Amino acid sequence: MHPTTPCGLYVHVPFCSSRCTYCAFVSESFEETKAEAYVQALIHEVNLWGAGGDSEISAAGIPFDTLYLGGGTPSLLAASQIERLLGACFQRFVWHGSPEITIEVNPGSCNRQWLKDMLSLGINRMSLGAQSFNDQELRKLGRPHDARAILRTFDDMRAVGVCNISLDLIAGFPGHSISGFEQSLQTAVFLAPEHMSMYLFELKEGSPINNLIARGQEQPPDEDLAADLYLLCCDFLARHGYVQYEISNFSREGYECRHNMKYWRDDDYLGVGAGAHGLIRDRRYWNMGDVEAYLNCLTEGALPLEHVYRMQGQDRFREAMIMGARLVKGLDLGFLGGKYHVDAHAFVSETLCDLEGLGLFEIDGDVFRLTEKGRMLSNQIFCRWV
């Protein structure tokens, strides 16, 4: 039995020109020979999934309607490599309707011809990793580009006809300031992308900046400042016509990220690539994170699964609650309770009874939603549902 709602396909490309100080994702330095071997392995993995997948998880016949090329820096790959990869995805999987196809792009990592080639391959959405428009902040974050490169790449996207651009910013990292963030917000809205993501800085184990803080060589982030920056962002973007639809995401009407909505709406998704995660029906899995191990496994003709486990109804219900509550519109307690045979109203009452009256959430019939204050302090709620 396959999912009735079309799934999302995530493809991970782990290569970067350098490592950002805040990053803990599966990534490594770009080398042309290794990148080509990796693309061949990705195509092999796609073929294996398309042929049926694993004995515990089958992807054969599942319809898809979103594809997201993330990383890492997918824009380091040659257009010919992406053409072969997308060709395998389109050939081996069933596609529904008009798919949303996104690729992440780092400023300065590609030229105008490459962007034209992406459009010709069917990519219809690009996510530009700006993070900041302040050169000093970009250096602190370890970004391999300056603010001028962001502007050039954005202008190139518009020049070749990209009409759905998302732009990422980070707020609340050590040493960040209100004035610096305001500058980045002002520049971002001047560019007028269709979508914006604003992520609060998080300390992640294994990231270079986390190691510096642990050794006392860098100040920890200021949580009060991060809260102020979050509220500033929500207000600023609302005044400039962006609708907040998720804790960290804002868009013009009709430009919400369809792929990411699958995570928040409890839809299924398939992940391919080193370290990629997937969830098909009641099976969650993740791939080997080590690129060499990933390549070797596929060379031997096997899916590079590191772990597969069956999610019990209660576990998937809790995850669906956490993900769904990230949406500004909230989630439907009646629907999720019926889907997983759980009394969702009782669950909320039992887990959040001591938070009632604090203005963090509201319940309107079957709809549970976080308030603005609740979205800012969402981890205080989500930690009770893990």
C-alpha positions as CSV (number, residue, x, y, z in Angstrom):
1,M,0.0,0.0,0.0
2,H,1.4,3.4,-1.1
3,P,0.8,6.8,0.3
4,T,-2.2,8.5,-1.3
5,T,-0.8,12.0,-1.1
6,P,2.1,12.6,-3.5
7,C,5.5,12.4,-1.8
8,G,8.5,14.7,-1.8
9,L,11.9,13.7,-3.1
10,Y,15.0,15.1,-1.4
11,V,18.4,14.8,-3.0
12,H,21.5,15.6,-0.9
13,V,24.7,17.0,-2.4
14,P,27.3,17.2,0.4
15,F,30.1,19.2,-1.3
16,C,31.1,22.7,-0.4
17,S,33.9,25.0,-1.4
18,S,34.5,25.6,2.4
19,R,32.7,24.8,5.6
20,C,30.6,27.4,7.4
21,T,31.3,27.9,11.1
22,Y,27.7,27.0,12.1
23,C,27.3,23.9,9.9
24,A,27.0,20.4,11.2
25,F,25.4,18.9,8.1
26,V,27.0,16.0,6.1
27,S,29.5,17.9,3.9
28,E,33.0,17.8,2.6
29,S,35.3,19.8,0.3
30,F,34.4,19.8,-3.4
31,E,36.6,17.7,-5.7
32,E,35.6,17.2,-9.4
33,T,36.5,13.5,-9.5
34,K,34.7,12.6,-6.3
35,A,31.7,14.7,-7.3
36,E,31.4,12.8,-10.5
37,A,31.6,9.5,-8.6
38,Y,29.0,10.8,-6.2
39,V,26.6,11.8,-9.0
40,Q,26.9,8.3,-10.5
41,A,26.2,6.8,-7.0
42,L,23.1,9.1,-6.6
43,I,21.8,7.9,-10.0
44,H,22.4,4.3,-8.9
45,E,20.5,4.9,-5.7
46,V,17.6,6.5,-7.6
47,N,17.5,3.4,-9.8
48,L,17.4,1.1,-6.9
49,W,14.6,2.9,-5.2
50,G,12.7,3.1,-8.5
51,A,13.1,-0.6,-9.0
52,G,11.5,-1.3,-5.6
53,G,13.8,-0.2,-2.9
54,D,14.5,-2.3,0.2
55,S,12.7,-5.3,1.5
56,E,11.3,-3.1,4.3
57,I,10.6,0.0,2.3
58,S,9.2,0.2,-1.3
59,A,9.2,3.3,-3.4
60,A,8.0,1.7,-6.6
61,G,4.9,3.3,-8.0
62,I,4.8,6.1,-5.4
63,P,3.7,9.4,-6.9
64,F,6.0,12.5,-6.3
65,D,5.2,16.1,-6.9
66,T,8.2,17.9,-5.4
67,L,12.0,17.5,-5.8
68,Y,14.5,19.4,-3.7
69,L,18.2,19.4,-4.4
70,G,19.9,20.5,-1.2
71,G,23.3,20.4,0.4
72,G,26.0,21.2,0.8
73,T,26.2,23.2,-2.4
74,P,24.4,21.6,-5.3
75,S,25.3,24.6,-7.5
76,L,28.9,23.4,-7.5
77,L,27.8,20.5,-9.8
78,A,28.1,20.9,-13.6
79,A,24.8,21.4,-15.5
80,S,25.5,18.1,-17.3
81,Q,25.7,16.2,-14.0
82,I,22.4,17.7,-12.8
83,E,20.8,16.9,-16.1
84,R,21.8,13.2,-15.7
85,L,20.6,13.2,-12.1
86,L,17.2,14.8,-12.9
87,G,16.8,12.5,-15.9
88,A,17.1,9.5,-13.6
89,C,14.6,10.9,-11.1
90,F,12.1,11.7,-13.8
91,Q,12.5,8.3,-15.5
92,R,12.5,6.1,-12.4
93,F,9.7,7.7,-10.4
94,V,6.0,8.5,-11.1
95,W,5.4,12.3,-11.2
96,H,2.1,13.9,-10.4
97,G,0.8,17.2,-11.8
98,S,3.3,20.1,-12.1
99,P,6.2,19.4,-9.8
100,E,7.9,22.0,-7.8
101,I,11.7,21.5,-8.4
102,T,14.0,23.4,-6.2
103,I,17.8,23.8,-6.2
104,E,19.9,25.5,-3.5
105,V,22.4,28.0,-4.8
106,N,25.3,29.6,-3.0
107,P,26.2,33.1,-4.1
108,G,29.1,33.3,-6.5
109,S,29.1,29.5,-7.1
110,C,27.6,29.6,-10.6
111,N,27.3,31.8,-13.7
112,R,24.4,33.0,-15.8
113,Q,24.7,30.2,-18.3
114,W,24.4,27.6,-15.5
115,L,21.3,29.3,-14.3
116,K,19.8,29.2,-17.8
117,D,20.6,25.5,-18.0
118,M,18.8,24.9,-14.7
119,L,15.6,26.5,-16.1
120,S,15.9,24.4,-19.2
121,L,16.1,21.2,-17.1
122,G,12.8,22.0,-15.4
123,I,14.0,23.6,-12.2
124,N,11.4,26.2,-11.3
125,R,12.5,27.4,-7.8
126,M,15.9,28.5,-6.5
127,S,16.9,29.0,-2.9
128,L,19.8,31.5,-2.5
129,G,21.8,31.1,0.7
130,A,22.6,34.7,1.5
131,Q,22.6,34.4,5.4
132,S,23.6,38.1,5.7
133,F,24.4,41.2,3.6
134,N,27.1,42.3,5.9
135,D,30.6,41.3,4.9
136,Q,32.0,41.2,8.4
137,E,29.1,38.9,9.5
138,L,29.6,36.7,6.4
139,R,33.3,36.3,7.4
140,K,32.3,35.4,10.9
141,L,29.9,32.8,9.6
142,G,32.6,31.3,7.4
143,R,30.7,32.0,4.2
144,P,32.7,31.8,1.0
145,H,31.3,34.9,-0.6
146,D,30.7,38.6,0.1
147,A,27.5,40.7,-0.1
148,R,28.3,41.8,-3.7
149,A,28.2,38.1,-4.8
150,I,24.7,37.7,-3.3
151,L,23.5,40.7,-5.3
152,R,25.2,39.5,-8.5
153,T,23.8,36.0,-8.3
154,F,20.3,37.3,-7.5
155,D,20.4,39.7,-10.4
156,D,21.6,36.8,-12.7
157,M,18.7,34.7,-11.5
158,R,16.2,37.5,-12.4
159,A,18.0,38.2,-15.7
160,V,17.6,34.6,-17.0
161,G,13.9,34.4,-15.9
162,V,13.8,32.8,-12.5
163,C,10.5,33.9,-11.1
164,N,10.5,31.9,-7.8
165,I,13.4,32.8,-5.6
166,S,13.8,32.0,-1.9
167,L,16.4,33.9,0.2
168,D,17.9,32.6,3.5
169,L,19.0,34.7,6.4
170,I,20.5,33.7,9.8
171,A,19.9,35.7,13.0
172,G,21.2,35.6,16.6
173,F,24.7,34.2,16.0
174,P,27.5,35.3,18.4
175,G,28.2,39.0,17.9
176,H,25.1,39.7,15.9
177,S,23.4,43.1,16.3
178,I,20.0,44.6,15.7
179,S,21.4,47.2,13.4
180,G,23.3,44.6,11.4
181,F,20.1,42.5,11.0
182,E,18.0,45.5,10.0
183,Q,20.5,46.2,7.2
184,S,20.2,42.6,5.9
185,L,16.4,42.7,6.1
186,Q,16.2,46.0,4.3
187,T,18.5,44.7,1.5
188,A,16.5,41.5,1.3
189,V,13.1,43.2,0.8
190,F,14.6,45.6,-1.7
191,L,15.5,42.6,-3.8
192,A,11.9,41.3,-3.4
193,P,12.3,37.5,-3.5
194,E,9.1,35.5,-3.5
195,H,10.0,33.7,-0.4
196,M,12.3,34.2,2.7
197,S,13.5,31.9,5.4
198,M,14.9,33.3,8.6
199,Y,16.6,30.8,10.9
200,L,17.7,31.6,14.4
201,F,21.2,30.5,15.0
202,E,21.5,27.1,16.8
203,L,24.6,25.6,18.4
204,K,25.1,22.2,16.8
205,E,27.5,19.6,18.0
206,G,30.4,19.2,15.7
207,S,30.1,22.7,14.1
208,P,33.3,24.8,14.1
209,I,31.7,27.7,16.1
210,N,30.4,25.3,18.7
211,N,33.9,24.0,19.3
212,L,35.2,27.6,19.6
213,I,32.6,28.4,22.2
214,A,33.4,25.2,24.1
215,R,37.0,26.3,24.3
216,G,36.1,29.8,25.4
217,Q,37.3,31.4,22.2
218,E,33.9,32.7,21.2
219,Q,31.0,34.1,23.2
220,P,27.8,32.0,23.3
221,P,24.7,33.4,21.5
222,D,22.5,35.8,23.4
223,E,19.0,34.3,23.7
224,D,17.3,37.6,24.6
225,L,18.8,39.2,21.5
226,A,17.7,36.3,19.3
227,A,14.1,36.8,20.6
228,D,14.3,40.5,19.8
229,L,15.6,39.7,16.3
230,Y,12.9,37.2,15.7
231,L,10.1,39.6,16.6
232,L,11.8,42.3,14.5
233,C,11.9,40.0,11.5
234,C,8.2,39.0,11.8
235,D,7.1,42.6,12.0
236,F,9.4,43.9,9.3
237,L,8.5,41.3,6.7
238,A,4.8,41.6,7.5
239,R,5.0,45.4,6.8
240,H,6.6,44.6,3.5
241,G,4.0,42.1,2.3
242,Y,5.4,38.8,3.4
243,V,3.0,36.4,5.1
244,Q,4.5,34.2,7.8
245,Y,3.2,30.7,7.2
246,E,5.7,28.7,9.4
247,I,7.9,29.5,12.3
248,S,10.9,30.4,10.1
249,N,9.3,30.9,6.7
250,F,7.6,33.9,5.0
251,S,6.3,34.3,1.4
252,R,4.3,36.2,-1.0
253,E,0.8,34.7,-1.5
254,G,1.0,31.4,-3.4
255,Y,4.8,31.0,-3.0
256,E,5.0,28.8,0.1
257,C,7.6,26.0,-0.3
258,R,5.5,23.0,-1.4
259,H,8.4,20.6,-0.6
260,N,8.9,21.7,3.0
261,M,5.1,21.7,3.5
262,K,5.3,18.0,3.2
263,Y,7.4,17.8,6.4
264,W,5.1,20.0,8.3
265,R,1.9,18.4,7.0
266,D,3.0,14.8,7.9
267,D,3.3,13.7,4.3
268,D,5.8,11.0,3.2
269,Y,9.1,11.8,1.6
270,L,12.1,9.9,0.1
271,G,15.6,11.0,0.7
272,V,18.6,10.0,-1.4
273,G,22.2,10.9,-0.9
274,A,24.8,10.6,1.9
275,G,23.1,11.3,5.2
276,A,19.6,11.8,3.7
277,H,16.5,10.9,5.7
278,G,13.2,9.5,4.5
279,L,9.8,8.5,5.8
280,I,7.6,6.2,3.8
281,R,4.4,5.1,5.6
282,D,5.5,3.7,8.9
283,R,9.2,3.3,8.0
284,R,11.8,5.9,8.8
285,Y,15.3,5.5,7.6
286,W,18.5,7.4,7.1
287,N,21.5,6.8,4.8
288,M,25.1,6.5,5.7
289,G,26.6,9.9,6.4
290,D,30.1,9.0,5.4
291,V,30.5,9.7,1.7
292,E,33.1,7.0,1.2
293,A,30.9,4.4,2.9
294,Y,28.0,5.7,0.8
295,L,29.9,5.3,-2.5
296,N,31.2,1.8,-1.5
297,C,27.8,0.5,-0.6
298,L,26.3,1.6,-3.9
299,T,29.3,0.2,-5.8
300,E,28.3,-3.2,-4.3
301,G,24.7,-2.7,-5.6
302,A,23.0,-2.1,-2.2
303,L,21.0,0.8,-0.9
304,P,23.2,2.8,1.5
305,L,20.8,2.5,4.5
306,E,22.4,3.0,7.8
307,H,19.2,2.5,9.9
308,V,15.6,1.6,9.2
309,Y,12.9,1.3,11.9
310,R,9.2,1.1,12.1
311,M,7.5,4.1,13.7
312,Q,4.6,3.1,16.0
313,G,1.4,5.1,15.7
314,Q,2.1,7.0,18.9
315,D,5.6,8.0,17.7
316,R,4.5,9.3,14.3
317,F,1.6,11.1,16.0
318,R,4.0,13.0,18.3
319,E,6.2,13.8,15.3
320,A,3.2,15.0,13.3
321,M,2.2,17.3,16.3
322,I,5.7,18.8,16.5
323,M,6.0,19.4,12.8
324,G,2.4,20.6,12.3
325,A,2.5,23.0,15.1
326,R,5.2,24.9,13.3
327,L,2.6,26.1,10.8
328,V,1.1,29.5,11.6
329,K,-2.4,28.2,10.7
330,G,-1.9,25.4,13.2
331,L,-2.9,21.7,13.0
332,D,-6.1,19.7,13.1
333,L,-6.3,17.7,16.3
334,G,-9.3,15.8,15.1
335,F,-7.6,14.8,11.9
336,L,-4.3,13.7,13.5
337,G,-6.1,11.9,16.3
338,G,-8.2,10.0,13.9
339,K,-5.3,9.2,11.7
340,Y,-3.2,7.7,14.5
341,H,-6.0,6.5,16.8
342,V,-5.0,8.9,19.6
343,D,-7.1,11.3,21.7
344,A,-5.3,14.4,20.5
345,H,-7.2,16.8,22.8
346,A,-6.4,14.7,25.8
347,F,-2.7,14.5,24.7
348,V,-2.5,18.3,24.5
349,S,-4.2,18.7,27.9
350,E,-1.9,16.2,29.6
351,T,1.3,17.5,28.2
352,L,0.7,21.3,28.3
353,C,-1.7,21.7,31.2
354,D,0.8,23.8,33.2
355,L,1.4,26.1,30.3
356,E,-2.3,27.1,29.9
357,G,-2.8,30.8,30.5
358,L,0.8,31.8,29.5
359,G,-0.3,32.8,26.0
360,L,1.8,30.3,24.2
361,F,-1.0,28.5,22.3
362,E,-4.7,28.6,21.6
363,I,-7.2,25.9,20.7
364,D,-10.2,26.7,18.5
365,G,-12.4,23.7,18.2
366,D,-10.0,21.1,16.6
367,V,-7.4,23.6,15.6
368,F,-4.3,23.9,17.8
369,R,-2.0,26.8,17.0
370,L,0.9,28.6,18.6
371,T,0.7,32.3,19.2
372,E,3.5,34.6,18.1
373,K,5.0,34.2,21.6
374,G,4.6,30.5,21.4
375,R,6.3,30.3,18.0
376,M,9.3,32.2,19.6
377,L,9.4,29.8,22.5
378,S,8.2,26.7,20.6
379,N,10.9,24.4,21.9
380,Q,9.4,24.7,25.4
381,I,6.3,23.0,23.9
382,F,8.0,20.6,21.5
383,C,10.3,19.1,24.1
384,R,7.2,17.8,25.9
385,W,6.1,15.9,22.8
386,V,9.4,14.1,22.0
